[in-house]
Amino acid sequence: MTLHAARATFLLFPKDDDRFAERVESMAGDTPVRDSGHLEQELRRFYPQAVVRQRDSLGELSPDSETWYVYRDGSPVPADA
């Protein structure tokens, strides 16, 4: 699933967890851009293995946008896969 917030796009893993997406969306609205650590800390209250990483700026198509990867279980691949 992909969420868009002010100047940022969030790529969520797993993509099919609507509840996780809703929580990220509500928290991302309160998170300053470039503060992935704060968002990760807040998510870990509900998802202890959550990881938030910002894509390197060299990978961005526009200098005015950012992409963040948000992993509910710490990785894009489930542990049981």
C-alpha positions as CSV (number, residue, x, y, z in Angstrom):
1,M,0.0,0.0,0.0
2,T,1.2,3.5,-0.7
3,L,0.2,6.6,1.4
4,H,0.9,10.2,0.4
5,A,1.5,12.9,3.0
6,A,2.9,16.4,2.8
7,R,6.0,16.0,0.6
8,A,6.3,12.3,1.4
9,T,5.2,9.0,0.1
10,F,5.0,6.0,2.4
11,L,5.4,2.5,1.0
12,L,3.9,0.1,3.6
13,F,4.8,-3.6,4.2
14,P,2.7,-5.6,4.3
15,K,0.6,-3.9,1.7
16,D,-2.7,-5.6,2.7
17,D,-2.9,-4.6,6.4
18,D,-5.5,-1.8,6.4
19,R,-5.3,-1.2,10.1
20,F,-1.5,-0.7,9.9
21,A,-2.0,1.7,7.0
22,E,-4.6,3.7,9.0
23,R,-2.3,3.9,12.0
24,V,0.7,5.0,9.8
25,E,-1.5,7.6,8.1
26,S,-2.7,9.1,11.3
27,M,0.8,9.2,12.8
28,A,2.5,10.5,9.7
29,G,0.3,13.6,9.8
30,D,1.9,14.5,13.1
31,T,5.5,13.5,12.2
32,P,7.8,16.2,10.9
33,V,9.2,15.3,7.5
34,R,12.7,13.8,7.8
35,D,12.0,12.4,11.3
36,S,11.6,8.7,10.6
37,G,12.9,7.9,14.1
38,H,10.0,9.6,15.7
39,L,7.5,7.8,13.5
40,E,9.2,4.4,14.1
41,Q,9.2,5.0,17.9
42,E,5.5,5.8,17.8
43,L,4.6,2.8,15.7
44,R,6.6,0.5,18.0
45,R,4.0,1.2,20.7
46,F,1.7,-1.0,18.7
47,Y,4.0,-2.9,16.4
48,P,7.2,-3.7,18.4
49,Q,9.2,-4.8,15.3
50,A,8.2,-1.8,13.1
51,V,11.0,-0.2,11.1
52,V,10.9,3.1,9.2
53,R,13.6,4.0,6.6
54,Q,13.9,7.0,4.3
55,R,14.9,6.2,0.7
56,D,18.3,7.8,-0.1
57,S,17.9,11.1,-1.8
58,L,19.8,9.8,-4.8
59,G,16.9,7.5,-5.5
60,E,14.3,10.3,-5.6
61,L,13.0,11.5,-8.9
62,S,12.2,15.0,-7.4
63,P,14.2,16.9,-4.8
64,D,10.8,18.1,-3.4
65,S,9.6,14.6,-2.5
66,E,10.6,11.8,-0.2
67,T,9.8,8.2,0.0
68,W,9.8,6.3,3.3
69,Y,9.6,2.5,3.7
70,V,7.5,1.4,6.6
71,Y,7.8,-2.2,7.7
72,R,5.4,-3.5,10.2
73,D,7.4,-6.6,11.0
74,G,10.9,-5.2,10.5
75,S,11.4,-6.3,6.9
76,P,9.4,-6.5,3.6
77,V,9.4,-10.3,3.8
78,P,7.3,-12.0,6.4
79,A,9.3,-14.2,8.9
80,D,7.2,-17.2,7.9
81,A,7.8,-16.8,4.1
